[in-house]
């Protein structure tokens, strides 16, 4: 198996045993997803950059490995999430992820499940970002972990310490709202 | 069971993945990659490599050399010698003898000076040359010879020693001692003296 096809875990192990090139492959795989996750969750480029840098540096300097059933990807996003929450706590900023949002109360009937209509969604990056920021924080987090972290629902449930059913409903409501917001943007 | 077909949720996630325009800044990329290269964990050498490296360090070389030296010394000290050669440098009984000889009357002294040097010290110094691989009989003979070659006070006493050796069955030693006496006292009739002593 070539280095490019190696698993994240074996690349991390190779880096820890002194192979510097293994880190470059690992970084190239996850740089974009992690940054987009942090930017989407924090909503501030400066803060996202700071946490992004802290996350990678702690991984470089740490000797720990993903524990238990966690794979590298889950572990990486867990570190980043914890760092962001630490930052909010340190600066006395209210953690929006702790807000309990009543999805049922804010649910809007969604009639745009037709894939054909997805083609009319806005592709403008700025509009996508704005739509994301309109989501409640807990829904946004689940959606970002799914979209940019490419984690499956049980992994998201473990990472956010949330019941699987809650994760599913948050993701569903997030998708519905995004579809509505982006479609509206296109239509107006 | 996971459904392989893409759901509308997956389509939305894919849409965001494909059209989100943001990227980590280039300066962050280079900073993180540089940090990773700078702090690459040092490769841990194997046990054998560590051993070789330790052997290359002077302080360990000294330590190992000292250890080997001590081991060699212990091995040498603990090895029991088969036959320790005797080094009788001090002629124990010869000192009083010398005093006596100097105290003797001039005639006796002259006789002593005329005679060849006593064989005892020479025999003692010659002892180390003896072979270590003597068998028991040879060792016994050597002991007897040594005893026979011990410092003598006079010719008579040495002849008595010859008689004693003959009586005790050490004929070879007795003959050797007698031959030595013949060499040292060529003017003396040792055979007759020996007969006289036998009679007495």
Interface residues (C-beta under 8 A of the other chain):
Chain A: X15 X16 X17 X18 X19 X20 X23 X24 X27 X31 X32 X35 X36 X39 X49 X52 X53 X56 X57 X60 X61 X63 X113 X115 X118 X121 X123 X124 X125 X126 X128 X129 X132 X143 X146 X147 X148 X150 X152 X171 X172 X175 X178 X179
Chain B: X2 X8 X9 X11 X12 X13 X14 X15 X16 X17 X19 X20 X21 X22 X23 X24 X25 X28 X29 X31 X32 X33 X35 X36 X37 X39 X40 X41 X42 X43 X44
